């Protein structure tokens, strides 16, 4: 797969986290860069969404979302290795929290934008009869608002009440 980046701005653009510097109008092929590094690049996301860089696959131009989605050789292990914090920080979204009747956090919701119409992600915190969190249910939504992925973390507590381990169930 021939992957090319083209600087469409009038200035030099640096994509430091994958080691690329492009002068105005300059392009480079990035086939040699491991896919995991491209997928994990917050600098590439910033440059493309700011309209500084165009990305091409086999000489066909793609927007950022479609460019990243084209990486079909990413294994589940590679996906798990992505820097989730960097990914989350590089996204523009709005977060709200919802409390239960006792004032404890029940939901943490990430919306696609400030209109807060479409959810991007939501974490639900389930508590036991003592008010301690017993499970966390994380849901990922698609652009239509449908749940596409659910992950449940069961918090296994000791007799003293501290979390000893977490059992993760993906669906």
MARGU-163647 format. One record per residue: residue in three letters; x, y negated, z of N, C-alpha, C in turn. Coordinates in pm, whole numbers, plus 50000, padded with zeros to 5 digits. Last residue first. Example, Ala and Ser with C-alpha at 12.3 -4.5 7.8 and 13.67 -1.06 7.14 Angstrom:
REM MARGU-163647
Ser512855022550708513675010650714512904999750787Ala513195056950780512305045050780513205033050780
***
This chain:
REM MARGU-163647
Unk482425070552452481315075652368481025065952256Unk484695081152700484425072852583483265079052504Unk485495079353033484665086752937484325077252824Unk487895082453280487465074653165486705083653068Unk488265079853619487945089253513487325081253399Unk490765068953832489675064753745489515075253637Unk491645071754181491835074354039490615069353963Unk491275059254426492375068854410492695071254263Unk490325030054574490255037454448491495046054434Unk489315033154920490175027654814490065036254688Unk487805045755116487145036255027488015030154918Unk488585066355274488785052855328488175042055238Unk488185087555104487305086355220487405072455281Unk488665072854776489065081354889488035079855001Unk486865072454463487335066254587487705076754693Unk486995067854132487015078554230487665073254357Unk485065052053905486065049254008485955059854117Unk484725057553573484215061953702485325060153805Unk484105038553302485175041453397484525045153530Unk483005043252978482615042953118483805046953203Unk482455027352676483475033652760483035032152905Unk481065026752357480855025752501481945033452573Unk480415010952053481375018552133481055016252280Unk478474996451933479225005651847480185014451927Unk475364981651967476464987852039477154997751946Unk474544953951755474334967851796475574973151867Unk474904929151645474454929851784474184943851833Unk476074926751406474604926751405474034927551546Unk478764929851448478294916451414476774915451404Unk478814952651734479184948551598478554934851569Unk480154955052071479054952651977479584949251838Unk481064976352334481534968152223480404967152122Unk480834979152684480204981152555480794971352454Unk481724995552978482124985452880481494988952745Unk480945000453303480525004453169480854992953074Unk482335012253587482335000553500482015005653360Unk481415023753914481705025953773481625012653699Unk481465014154168481625028554151481875032254004Unk482214988054392482064992254253482345007154241Unk480334986554694481634988354627481394993054484Unk477974985854828478344974054750479684975054682Unk477075008454942477874999755028478334987054955Unk475885022754740475005017254844475735008054942Unk477885011754455477285021854541476435014854649Unk477444994954136477914995554275477195006454354Unk478644988153816477684995653896478264997254036Unk479054963153592479644968653713478534974953796Unk479554961053250478554962153356479214969053475Unk480774940653002481164949853109480084949453216Unk480604935952656479974933952786480454944752881Unk481224917852352481604928252448480874925352578Unk479774901252194480924907852135481294919952222Unk476384891852137477414896752227478544902952146Unk474904863052005475424876551979476534880152077Unk474314838952138473224846952080473694861352061Unk475854817252227475584828752314474354836652269Unk476914795452110475454796752104474974808152195Unk479664797752117479014790252225477494790852220Unk480264832152011480474817652007479644810952115Unk480114858652089480904855351970481174840451959Unk480604864952442479754861252329480634857252211Unk480934887452692481734879552598480874877452474Unk479974891353027479574891852886480444882352805Unk479784910253297480704900753238480464902053088Unk477404916853553477784917353413478824906653383Unk477574914253835476924926053776477344927953631Unk479114901554120479124901953974478554915253926Unk476924894454394478084901254338477974901654185Unk474634884354504475674874854465476934881254411Unk472564901054545473454898954660474574889154629Unk471354903554299470634896154404471484893454527Unk474194898854074473024906254121472384898154236Unk475244875753814475314881253950474064889353981Unk477044874053520475704874753578475834881653713Unk479204852953334479014863453434477594862453487Unk480444847753003479534844453112479534855953211Unk482654834652760482384844652862481374839252962Unk483134832052414482684825552537482264836352635Unk485954832752190484644837052235484304829652365Unk488384838251972487604827152023486244832752062Unk491264858052039489904856851988489224844652050Unk493614860052171493654853852039492264852251978Unk493054873752403493374859652413493334852752278Unk492654899752304491554892552366491814877652373Unk495274905452209494124906052121492964897852177Unk496734903452446497024894352335495844893852240Unk495484924852586495444911252638495704901152528Unk496084947252426494704942852442494624928552494Unk498274956452213498304947452327496914941152342Unk497784990352124497704976152091497664967852218Unk497595016652196498845009752228498804994952195Unk495215025552095495305023852240496545016052280Unk496015027551828495005017851867495065015052016Unk497785048951842498285035751804497315024951848Unk495935068951910497035065852003497625052151971Unk494355069551682493745065351808494835061651909Unk496225055351407495745066451488495115061151615Unk495735039251108495975037051250495385048751330Unk495175039650846496085050150894496395048551042Unk493695018850755492975030850793493885041950844Unk493574987650741494584996650794493915009350845Unk491534970650677492044979450572493084989450621Unk491044953450884490194965450873490714975350770Unk492814932750821493104941350936492294954350927Unk491424922250597492834926350587493164936250698Unk488964915050704489034925950606490454931150588Unk489814894350880489054905850929489164917650833Unk491184875550707491854882350819491124895150860Unk490424881850358490384873550478490974881750594Unk492534890150079491604894150184491584883650293Unk493274893549732493274885349853492184889949949Unk495184917849575493814913149598493794905849732Unk497694929649550497434917049478495984912149485Unk497654950149740497674953649598497214941649513Unk496434926949953496694941249945496564944849799Unk497334896150103496964903849984497304918550005Unk496544866550278497034880350281496484887850161Unk497654833150328496734842450262497374856250265Unk498004808450579498534820450515497394827950446Unk496554787850685497944785250647498524796450561Unk494034789050803494134786350660495534783050612Unk493714797551056493924783051039494054779250892Unk493654824551025492384818051057492494802851049Unk496404828950971495384831850870494074824650899Unk497704820451205498064814551075496984816950971Unk496464836951403496394822451411496664815951275Unk497184862851311495774858951329495634843851327Unk499964860551331499344862651201497874858651206Unk500234858051610500694847151522500084848351383Unk499414882251709498534870751734498954858951648Unk499724913651593500294900351576499274889251599Unk498884939551588499064933551720499544919051712Unk498944946651322497664946351391497744938951524Unk501714946151282500844936951208499514935451280Unk502504966851450503004953251475502154942851403Unk501244988751333500894985151471501344970951503Unk502574990851087501194986051093500794981551233Unk505924978851065504984988951114503574983051129Unk507014964450767506674961750907505674972350953Unk507284968950500508304974650587507984972850736Unk505374953850370505194968350377506144974950477Unk505254927050321505434931250462505224946250479Unk506584903950092505924916750114506254921350255Unk505994868950075506854880150109505994892650124Unk506104835749931505424848049970506464858650005Unk505824799849944506634812049943505784824049985Unk504414776249978504304783349851505054796449843Unk506674764850222505464761850144505494769050011Unk508404793150368508334779250326507064777350243Unk507964815450632507694812750491507654797750466Unk509194839550839509184824950819509014822750669Unk508574866751054508394861050920508424845750928Unk508444884151283509714880051225509634874251085Unk506194889151418506584899551321507794895151240Unk506044867251585505944880451648506124892051551Unk506234844351414507374848951494507264862951548Unk505624832051158504844842651222505864850451304Unk505724799051053506434809651124505434819251186Unk505734779750763504904786850861505734798150920Unk506324747350629506844760450664505944766650771Unk503574730850456504714731550549505184745950565Unk501334732450313502384723750258503644723850344Unk500074766450282500134753050341501254745050276Unk500134791950202499334782850120499304768750177Unk502284817750188502104805150259501374795550166Unk501244850750172501564838850094501284826550177Unk502084884750213501634872350276502114860750190Unk501154917350108501864904850082501234893450160Unk501534951450074501004940950159501834928350139Unk500784979149899501584966949890500894955849967Unk500865011750000500005000050000500904987750000
***
